[in-house]
Amino acid sequence: MVKHIIGWDYADGFTEEENQKHVAEMKKELEGLIDKIEGILTIQLITNPIDTSDAKILLYSEFESEEALKAYTIHPEHVRVANTYVRPFVKNRRCFDFLVS
């Protein structure tokens, strides 16, 4: 199994109300990928960090294998969601992927 964890901050230029709208759409679209892409075991967008956090938004996901994660990254549904609902509204992407035995 592979864990895929990404942290982001909100992009500049949006109000708090706009950020909340964007993150709600992001959550719906990203979490909906579990039904569209094989190999995803779990996917969750977390948007309630405590003050000690370094990011405002966290994507926590688990995949069957490294191959499943690689297939996810180029899958047309993931690309559509990333380009439409994520990348325009975030900055400072940090990613950590690791194998779990």
C-alpha positions in Angstrom: 0.0 0.0 0.0 1.1 3.6 -0.7 0.1 6.6 1.3 -0.1 9.9 -0.7 -0.3 13.0 1.4 -0.5 16.6 0.0 -0.7 19.9 1.8 -1.6 23.2 0.3 -2.3 26.8 1.3 -5.0 28.9 -0.2 -4.0 30.9 -3.2 -3.7 34.6 -2.9 -6.5 37.0 -4.0 -9.6 35.2 -2.7 -11.8 36.1 0.2 -12.5 33.7 3.1 -15.9 33.1 1.6 -14.5 32.2 -1.8 -11.9 29.9 -0.2 -14.6 28.0 1.6 -16.6 27.7 -1.6 -13.5 26.4 -3.5 -12.6 23.9 -0.8 -16.1 22.5 -0.7 -15.9 21.9 -4.4 -12.4 20.5 -4.1 -13.6 18.1 -1.4 -16.5 16.9 -3.4 -14.5 16.4 -6.6 -11.4 14.8 -5.1 -13.3 12.4 -2.8 -15.5 11.5 -5.7 -12.5 10.1 -7.5 -12.7 6.9 -5.4 -15.6 5.8 -7.5 -13.9 6.7 -10.8 -10.3 5.5 -10.5 -9.2 2.0 -9.7 -6.6 1.5 -7.1 -7.7 4.2 -4.6 -8.3 2.7 -1.2 -9.3 5.9 0.6 -9.2 9.6 -0.3 -10.1 12.4 2.1 -9.7 16.2 1.9 -9.2 17.7 5.4 -9.9 21.4 5.9 -9.9 22.0 9.7 -6.2 22.3 10.7 -5.3 23.4 14.2 -2.9 26.3 14.8 0.3 24.1 14.8 -0.3 23.0 11.2 1.9 24.2 8.3 -0.9 23.9 5.7 -4.5 24.9 5.4 -5.7 22.0 3.3 -4.6 18.3 3.4 -5.3 15.5 1.0 -4.9 12.1 2.6 -5.1 9.1 0.3 -4.1 5.5 0.2 -3.5 3.4 -3.0 -3.1 -0.3 -3.6 0.4 0.1 -5.0 2.9 2.5 -6.5 1.6 1.6 -9.9 -1.9 2.6 -8.8 -0.7 6.0 -7.6 1.2 6.5 -10.9 -2.0 5.6 -12.8 -4.0 8.0 -10.7 -1.7 11.0 -11.4 -2.3 10.7 -15.1 -5.9 9.5 -15.1 -8.1 11.9 -17.1 -10.5 12.3 -14.2 -7.8 13.2 -11.8 -6.2 15.7 -14.3 -9.7 17.3 -14.8 -10.3 17.7 -11.1 -6.7 19.0 -10.4 -6.8 21.5 -13.2 -10.4 22.7 -12.6 -11.0 22.5 -8.8 -7.5 22.4 -7.2 -4.6 24.2 -8.9 -6.3 27.5 -9.6 -7.1 27.9 -5.9 -4.1 26.7 -4.0 -0.4 27.4 -3.6 2.7 26.0 -1.8 2.0 22.3 -2.6 3.9 19.8 -0.4 3.7 16.1 -1.1 4.8 13.1 0.8 4.4 9.6 -0.6 5.5 6.4 1.2 5.1 2.7 1.1 3.4 0.8 4.0 4.2 -2.8 4.4 
